[in-house]
């Protein structure tokens, strides 16, 4: 097996040279070949009977997809991101230094307070006083509705574009679509945008995988790909995020989500997984939900990113539970391939 390395990546941008000193430590090409081969074998009891789900695991050094299921959904399904979009809203606030992340808002709960911009919190008893980090970990709608009104729609949309939404990832999965961002926003819709539930906002699983990978690896937006250059070479990233302090903050909040927040019921913290759940509502004959989970691991030195989408599921239950099982299988395969902890 090839030794794991950390490399400096220098990219010539339109405004000069930007250096990223912390390309993540990750498995070498031989390790990934072994991993993909083992994970390609039948995996019993991974997805419960009757559950319809897609997921993908991406290596954070080069963007290689080492495990993926339901490729058509990964590349071609564009739906509302729900609460996963709160990562974008938080990045907008932090990267622009537009709010104090330690300032608290009091969440009284679904039944005890009026809505904010058409948004109510999902928790009946409320979350109490919450700062930005706690609001992300607990996925507090009340806080993010307030934050959306404080920021306004344009900074949030600018952050979404910087994070790669509204355009294809450059993946080699066939038929990839670009999703969509709202073309026009009214002030009263900023709260709904901030919680990821506004008309015109559509993302694909591949886009969210690239986004959460950039949070985990320190700012490189990678193209999730089946084929990568031979010999350990890397394709240039599709973008570089320019707010490292904001990314560090998000990583910490995502660890908290696994430890005591919306990912804690699936015991994701014990796996070293940092992430964010999401549930988005949609209407057919009646109201239904889709479930999301995005994350990376190990939290202290990320090597892999993960996206899970469950059709008609709940984010903190079905999607987070499947995420935990996927990570367990990947780690079992890594051990069989001779890989230690990254």
C-alpha positions in Angstrom: 0.0 0.0 0.0 1.2 3.5 -0.7 2.0 5.8 2.2 -0.5 8.4 3.1 0.6 11.9 2.5 -0.3 15.5 3.1 0.4 17.9 0.3 0.2 21.6 -0.4 -2.0 22.6 -3.3 -1.4 25.9 -5.0 -4.0 27.2 -7.4 -3.7 30.1 -9.7 -6.9 32.1 -9.4 -8.1 35.2 -11.2 -7.0 37.3 -8.3 -3.6 35.7 -7.6 -2.2 32.6 -6.0 -4.1 30.9 -3.1 -2.4 28.2 -1.1 -4.1 25.5 0.9 -1.8 23.9 3.4 -4.0 21.2 4.7 -5.0 18.8 2.0 -6.5 15.9 4.0 -4.6 12.8 4.8 -6.2 9.9 3.0 -5.8 6.5 1.5 -3.5 6.0 -1.5 -4.8 4.7 -4.9 -4.1 1.1 -4.0 -6.0 1.4 -0.7 -9.0 2.9 -2.5 -9.0 0.2 -5.2 -9.2 -2.4 -2.5 -11.8 -0.5 -0.7 -14.0 0.0 -3.8 -13.7 -3.7 -4.6 -14.8 -4.9 -1.2 -17.6 -2.4 -0.9 -18.8 -3.5 -4.4 -19.7 -6.9 -3.0 -23.3 -7.6 -1.8 -24.0 -5.9 1.5 -26.7 -7.6 3.5 -29.0 -5.7 5.8 -27.7 -2.3 4.8 -30.9 -0.7 3.6 -34.1 -1.9 5.3 -36.8 -3.6 3.3 -39.1 -1.1 1.7 -36.7 1.9 2.2 -35.7 3.7 -1.0 -32.4 5.4 -0.6 -29.3 6.7 -2.4 -25.9 7.3 -0.8 -22.3 8.0 -1.8 -18.9 8.0 -0.1 -16.1 10.2 -1.5 -12.4 10.1 -0.8 -11.4 13.6 0.3 -8.0 13.7 -1.3 -9.0 13.3 -4.9 -12.8 13.1 -5.0 -13.0 9.4 -5.9 -16.4 7.8 -5.3 -15.4 4.6 -3.4 -19.0 3.5 -2.7 -22.3 4.6 -4.3 -25.8 3.4 -4.7 -28.6 4.6 -6.9 -26.4 6.6 -9.3 -29.4 8.1 -11.2 -30.7 9.7 -8.0 -27.2 10.9 -7.0 -26.7 12.8 -10.2 -30.2 13.5 -11.6 -32.5 14.0 -8.6 -32.8 17.6 -7.6 -35.0 18.3 -4.5 -35.2 20.7 -1.6 -32.3 20.3 0.8 -34.3 21.1 3.9 -32.2 21.7 7.1 -28.9 20.6 5.4 -29.0 24.1 3.8 -28.5 25.6 7.3 -24.8 24.9 6.7 -25.0 27.4 3.8 -26.8 30.0 5.8 -24.3 29.6 8.6 -21.4 29.9 6.2 -22.9 33.1 4.8 -23.1 34.6 8.3 -19.6 33.5 9.3 -17.7 34.2 6.1 -19.1 37.7 5.8 -18.9 38.3 9.6 -22.4 39.5 9.4 -23.6 38.4 12.8 -22.0 37.5 16.2 -22.1 33.6 16.3 -22.3 33.8 20.1 -25.4 35.9 20.2 -28.4 33.9 21.4 -32.0 33.7 20.4 -34.7 32.0 22.5 -36.6 29.3 20.9 -39.9 28.7 22.8 -41.2 25.9 20.6 -43.7 25.1 17.9 -46.8 25.8 19.9 -45.7 28.8 22.1 -44.5 31.4 19.7 -45.6 33.0 16.4 -43.8 32.0 13.3 -40.9 34.0 11.9 -41.2 34.7 8.2 -43.6 31.7 7.9 -41.2 29.4 9.8 -41.9 27.7 13.1 -39.5 25.4 15.0 -40.1 21.7 14.7 -39.6 21.0 18.4 -42.9 21.5 20.4 -41.2 22.5 23.7 -38.5 24.6 22.0 -34.7 24.6 22.3 -34.3 27.5 24.8 -31.5 30.0 24.3 -29.4 28.9 21.3 -26.3 30.4 19.7 -25.3 29.6 16.1 -23.3 26.5 17.0 -26.0 25.0 19.1 -28.7 26.0 16.6 -26.8 24.0 13.9 -26.3 21.0 16.2 -30.0 20.9 17.2 -31.3 22.2 13.8 -33.3 25.0 15.4 -35.7 26.5 12.8 -36.5 29.5 15.0 -32.8 30.6 15.2 -32.2 30.2 11.5 -35.4 32.0 10.5 -34.2 34.9 12.6 -30.7 34.6 11.0 -32.2 34.6 7.5 -34.1 37.9 8.2 -30.9 39.4 9.7 -28.8 38.5 6.6 -31.4 38.9 3.8 -31.5 36.6 0.8 -28.6 37.8 -1.3 -25.7 36.9 1.0 -27.2 33.4 1.5 -27.5 32.9 -2.3 -24.0 34.2 -2.8 -22.8 31.6 -0.2 -24.7 28.9 -2.0 -23.1 29.7 -5.3 -19.6 29.8 -3.6 -20.4 26.3 -2.1 -21.1 25.0 -5.6 -24.9 24.9 -5.7 -26.8 25.9 -8.8 -24.2 24.3 -11.1 -23.1 20.7 -11.9 -20.2 19.2 -9.9 -18.4 17.9 -13.0 -19.0 14.3 -12.0 -18.6 11.5 -14.5 -21.9 9.9 -13.3 -24.2 10.2 -16.4 -26.9 12.7 -16.8 -25.9 15.1 -14.0 -28.3 18.1 -13.5 -27.5 21.5 -12.1 -30.3 21.8 -9.5 -31.4 25.4 -9.0 -31.3 28.5 -6.9 -34.2 31.0 -6.5 -34.0 33.7 -9.2 -35.7 36.3 -7.1 -36.3 36.7 -3.4 -38.6 38.9 -1.4 -37.6 40.1 2.1 -40.3 37.9 3.6 -38.9 34.8 2.0 -35.4 35.1 3.5 -36.4 33.1 6.6 -37.6 30.2 4.5 -34.5 30.3 2.4 -32.4 30.1 5.5 -33.9 26.8 6.6 -33.8 25.4 3.0 -37.5 25.4 2.3 -38.2 28.0 -0.4 -39.5 27.7 -3.9 -36.8 27.3 -6.6 -34.2 25.8 -4.3 -33.2 22.4 -5.6 -30.0 20.4 -5.0 -28.7 17.0 -6.0 -27.0 14.5 -3.6 -23.7 15.0 -5.6 -23.8 18.7 -4.9 -24.3 18.2 -1.2 -21.5 15.6 -1.2 -19.1 18.1 -2.8 -20.2 20.8 -0.4 -19.8 18.8 2.8 -16.4 17.5 1.4 -15.2 21.0 1.2 -16.2 21.7 4.8 -14.3 18.6 5.9 -11.1 19.0 3.8 -10.6 22.7 4.6 -12.1 24.4 1.5 -11.6 22.4 -1.7 -14.7 21.8 -3.7 -14.1 18.4 -5.4 -15.9 16.7 -8.3 -17.2 13.4 -7.1 -15.9 10.9 -9.8 -15.8 7.2 -10.5 -12.5 7.6 -12.5 -9.6 9.7 -11.3 -6.1 10.1 -12.8 -3.8 7.1 -12.3 -0.7 7.1 -10.2 -2.0 9.3 -7.4 -2.4 12.4 -9.5 -5.3 14.7 -8.6 -7.8 16.7 -10.7 -7.9 20.4 -9.8 -10.8 21.2 -7.5 -13.8 23.0 -8.9 -13.5 25.8 -6.4 -11.7 27.0 -3.3 -13.6 28.4 -0.3 -12.0 31.5 1.1 -13.2 31.5 4.8 -11.2 28.9 6.7 -12.4 30.2 10.1 -16.0 29.7 9.0 -15.2 26.1 7.9 -13.6 25.3 11.3 -16.7 26.6 13.0 -18.9 24.4 10.9 -16.8 21.4 11.5 -17.1 21.9 15.3 -20.9 22.4 15.1 -21.2 19.2 13.0 -19.3 17.3 15.6 -21.7 18.6 18.2 -24.6 17.4 16.1 -23.3 13.9 16.2 -22.5 14.1 19.9 -25.7 15.6 21.4 -27.7 17.0 18.5 -29.9 15.6 15.7 -27.4 12.8 14.9 -27.0 11.6 18.4 -30.0 9.2 18.3 -28.1 7.2 15.6 -25.0 7.2 17.8 -22.9 8.8 15.1 -20.4 10.4 17.4 -19.0 7.0 18.4 -18.1 6.5 14.7 -16.1 9.7 14.6 -18.7 11.1 12.1 -19.5 14.8 12.0 -22.6 15.8 10.0 -25.9 17.4 9.5 -29.4 15.9 9.2 -32.2 17.4 7.1 -35.9 16.8 6.5 -37.7 18.4 3.7 -41.5 18.5 3.2 -43.2 18.1 -0.1 -46.8 17.6 -1.1 -48.4 14.9 -3.3 -51.9 13.9 -2.2 -50.8 14.7 1.3 -47.7 16.2 2.9 -44.7 13.9 3.0 -41.0 14.2 3.8 -37.6 13.3 2.3 -34.6 12.8 4.5 -30.9 13.9 4.1 -27.7 13.3 5.9 -24.3 14.8 5.0 -21.1 14.4 6.9 -17.4 13.5 7.0 -15.1 11.3 9.1 -13.0 11.0 11.1 -14.0 14.3 12.5 -10.4 15.1 13.8 -8.8 14.4 10.4 -11.4 14.0 7.7 -10.6 11.4 5.0 -14.1 10.6 3.6 -17.3 12.5 2.9 -20.8 11.0 2.8 -24.3 11.9 1.5 -27.4 9.9 2.2 -30.9 10.6 0.7 -33.9 8.6 1.8 -37.2 8.9 -0.2 -40.0 9.6 2.2 -37.8 9.4 5.3 -36.9 11.5 8.4 -33.5 13.0 8.6 -32.7 12.3 12.2 -33.9 8.7 12.0 -33.7 7.0 8.6 -31.0 9.0 6.9 -28.7 9.3 10.0 -29.3 5.6 10.8 -28.3 4.6 7.2 -25.3 6.9 7.4 -24.1 5.1 10.5 -24.4 1.7 8.8 -22.5 2.9 5.7 -19.6 4.2 7.8 -19.4 1.0 9.8 -19.2 -1.0 6.5 -16.6 1.3 5.1 -14.4 0.9 8.2 -14.8 -2.9 8.1 -13.7 -2.9 4.5 -10.7 -0.6 5.3 -9.6 -3.0 8.1 -9.8 -5.9 5.7 -7.7 -3.9 3.2 -5.1 -3.3 5.9 -5.9 0.3 6.5 -5.6 1.8 10.0 -7.3 4.9 11.3 -6.7 7.9 9.0 
